[in-house]
Amino acid sequence: MEDENKNNAMAGAQNVEMAGAENNQAQGQGTTQTNGFDEFLKDSKNQAEFDRRVQKAIETAKANWQEVMDNEKSEAEKLAKMNKEQKLEYQAQKAEKEKSDALAELNAYKLKEQALEIASDKGLDVSLLNYFNFSTAKADELNTKIDEISSAFNKAVERAVNERLKEDTPVSKNGTPGGQPKEVPTFF
């Protein structure tokens, strides 16, 4: 396992060297894109930000790689401790779990497609379906849930429309509410 990791590290280093050589060749050709980027990096703020982002990307990639390696190592250690029957049983369980996960994902996809079709037929905004958890939803509950969402959405829209259409009592020019004119005294 260590030899494999060393070989991977050496191969990665060779790839970096080759990429650096290709980059040097591109710079020798005087491409404007490379010169523009070099000019951009001459500013110390830009160079610092670029270095920070590259370092963060390297750390993230390294952490992800380390996690994968740790998982593979623990998997190998588990398998090494098992006898043939246990290995076969473990692999069968793993395959069954992968199969059930794939089927659940496929069912969720199909259910979402059905929900989109039903919602569009009912004139419901399909973005409201984002609140569904299709991996746990059941097909027989789908129409009921869509009807509930549609009803709630329509009530909210109606409430908002009524609120906006509500008018205040108009005030007349002479300052009395309701547009009723003030009584003007008559002098005749």
C-alpha positions as CSV (number, residue, x, y, z in Angstrom):
1,M,0.0,0.0,0.0
2,E,2.9,2.4,0.9
3,D,4.6,1.6,-2.4
4,E,1.4,2.4,-4.3
5,N,1.1,5.7,-2.4
6,K,4.7,6.6,-3.2
7,N,4.2,5.7,-6.9
8,N,1.1,7.9,-6.9
9,A,3.0,10.8,-5.3
10,M,5.9,10.3,-7.8
11,A,3.5,10.3,-10.7
12,G,1.8,13.4,-9.4
13,A,5.1,15.2,-9.1
14,Q,6.0,14.2,-12.7
15,N,2.7,15.5,-13.9
16,V,3.3,18.8,-12.2
17,E,6.8,19.0,-13.7
18,M,5.4,18.3,-17.2
19,A,2.7,20.9,-16.7
20,G,5.3,23.4,-15.6
21,A,7.4,22.6,-18.7
22,E,4.4,23.0,-21.0
23,N,3.6,26.3,-19.2
24,N,7.1,27.5,-19.8
25,Q,6.9,26.7,-23.5
26,A,3.6,28.6,-23.7
27,Q,5.2,31.6,-22.0
28,G,8.1,31.4,-24.5
29,Q,5.6,31.7,-27.3
30,G,4.5,35.0,-25.8
31,T,0.8,34.3,-25.5
32,T,-1.1,37.3,-24.4
33,Q,-3.3,35.3,-21.9
34,T,-0.3,34.2,-19.9
35,N,1.3,37.7,-20.0
36,G,-2.0,39.2,-18.9
37,F,-2.2,36.8,-15.9
38,D,1.4,37.5,-15.0
39,E,0.6,41.2,-15.1
40,F,-2.4,40.6,-12.9
41,L,-0.3,38.7,-10.4
42,K,2.3,41.5,-10.2
43,D,-0.1,43.3,-7.8
44,S,0.8,41.9,-4.3
45,K,-2.9,41.8,-3.3
46,N,-3.8,39.7,-6.3
47,Q,-0.8,37.4,-5.8
48,A,-1.6,36.9,-2.1
49,E,-5.3,36.1,-2.9
50,F,-4.2,33.7,-5.7
51,D,-1.8,32.0,-3.4
52,R,-4.4,31.7,-0.7
53,R,-6.9,30.2,-3.1
54,V,-4.4,27.7,-4.5
55,Q,-3.3,26.7,-1.0
56,K,-7.0,26.2,0.0
57,A,-7.6,24.1,-3.1
58,I,-4.5,22.0,-2.4
59,E,-5.6,21.5,1.2
60,T,-9.1,20.5,0.2
61,A,-7.8,18.0,-2.4
62,K,-5.4,16.6,0.1
63,A,-8.1,16.2,2.7
64,N,-10.4,14.5,0.2
65,W,-7.6,12.2,-0.9
66,Q,-6.7,11.4,2.7
67,E,-10.3,10.5,3.5
68,V,-10.5,8.2,0.5
69,M,-7.2,6.6,1.5
70,D,-8.3,6.1,5.1
71,N,-11.6,4.6,4.0
72,E,-9.8,2.2,1.6
73,K,-7.3,1.3,4.3
74,S,-10.0,0.6,6.9
75,E,-11.8,-1.5,4.3
76,A,-8.7,-3.5,3.6
77,E,-8.1,-4.0,7.3
78,K,-11.6,-5.3,7.7
79,L,-11.3,-7.7,4.9
80,A,-7.9,-8.9,6.1
81,K,-9.4,-9.9,9.4
82,M,-12.3,-11.9,7.8
83,N,-12.2,-15.4,6.6
84,K,-13.5,-16.4,3.1
85,E,-17.1,-16.9,4.1
86,Q,-17.2,-13.6,6.0
87,K,-15.6,-11.8,3.0
88,L,-18.3,-13.2,0.7
89,E,-21.1,-12.3,3.1
90,Y,-19.7,-8.8,3.6
91,Q,-19.3,-8.2,-0.2
92,A,-22.9,-9.5,-0.8
93,Q,-24.2,-7.2,1.9
94,K,-22.3,-4.3,0.3
95,A,-23.6,-5.1,-3.1
96,E,-27.2,-5.4,-1.8
97,K,-26.9,-2.0,-0.1
98,E,-25.5,-0.4,-3.3
99,K,-28.4,-2.0,-5.2
100,S,-31.1,-0.7,-2.8
101,D,-29.5,2.8,-2.8
102,A,-29.6,2.8,-6.6
103,L,-33.2,1.6,-6.7
104,A,-34.2,4.3,-4.1
105,E,-32.5,7.0,-6.2
106,L,-34.3,5.7,-9.4
107,N,-37.6,5.6,-7.6
108,A,-37.2,9.1,-6.3
109,Y,-36.3,10.3,-9.8
110,K,-39.4,8.7,-11.3
111,L,-41.6,10.0,-8.5
112,K,-40.3,13.5,-9.0
113,E,-41.1,13.3,-12.7
114,Q,-44.6,12.2,-11.9
115,A,-45.0,15.1,-9.4
116,L,-43.8,17.6,-12.0
117,E,-46.3,16.3,-14.5
118,I,-49.2,16.4,-12.0
119,A,-48.2,19.9,-10.8
120,S,-47.9,21.3,-14.3
121,D,-51.3,19.8,-15.2
122,K,-52.9,21.5,-12.2
123,G,-51.2,24.8,-13.0
124,L,-49.1,24.7,-9.8
125,D,-45.7,26.4,-9.8
126,V,-43.3,23.4,-10.0
127,S,-40.7,25.2,-7.9
128,L,-42.9,24.3,-4.9
129,L,-42.0,20.7,-5.4
130,N,-38.5,21.4,-4.1
131,Y,-40.0,21.1,-0.6
132,F,-40.8,17.4,-1.2
133,N,-38.4,14.7,-0.1
134,F,-38.9,12.3,-2.9
135,S,-36.6,9.7,-1.4
136,T,-39.0,9.1,1.4
137,A,-42.3,10.0,-0.3
138,K,-44.7,7.4,-1.5
139,A,-46.6,7.4,-4.8
140,D,-50.0,7.0,-3.2
141,E,-49.4,10.2,-1.1
142,L,-48.2,12.2,-4.0
143,N,-51.6,13.6,-5.2
144,T,-52.7,14.4,-1.7
145,K,-49.5,16.3,-0.9
146,I,-49.6,18.2,-4.2
147,D,-53.3,19.1,-3.5
148,E,-52.3,20.4,0.0
149,I,-49.5,22.5,-1.4
150,S,-51.7,23.8,-4.2
151,S,-54.4,24.7,-1.7
152,A,-52.0,26.5,0.7
153,F,-50.3,28.3,-2.2
154,N,-53.6,29.5,-3.6
155,K,-54.8,30.7,-0.2
156,A,-51.6,32.6,0.3
157,V,-51.9,34.2,-3.1
158,E,-55.5,35.1,-2.5
159,R,-54.7,36.6,0.9
160,A,-51.9,38.7,-0.6
161,V,-54.1,39.9,-3.5
162,N,-56.9,40.9,-1.1
163,E,-54.4,42.7,1.1
164,R,-53.1,44.7,-1.8
165,L,-56.6,45.4,-3.2
166,K,-57.8,46.7,0.1
167,E,-58.2,50.4,-0.1
168,D,-58.2,53.0,2.6
169,T,-61.2,55.3,3.1
170,P,-60.5,58.2,0.7
171,V,-60.1,61.6,2.2
172,S,-61.7,64.5,0.5
173,K,-60.0,67.8,-0.3
174,N,-61.7,69.5,2.6
175,G,-60.3,66.9,5.1
176,T,-63.3,64.9,6.0
177,P,-63.2,61.1,5.7
178,G,-65.4,59.3,3.3
179,G,-65.6,62.0,0.7
180,Q,-68.5,63.7,2.5
181,P,-68.4,67.5,2.1
182,K,-68.4,69.6,5.2
183,E,-71.6,71.3,5.9
184,V,-71.2,74.8,4.7
185,P,-73.3,77.4,6.6
186,T,-75.8,79.2,4.4
187,F,-76.2,82.9,4.8
188,F,-79.5,83.4,3.0
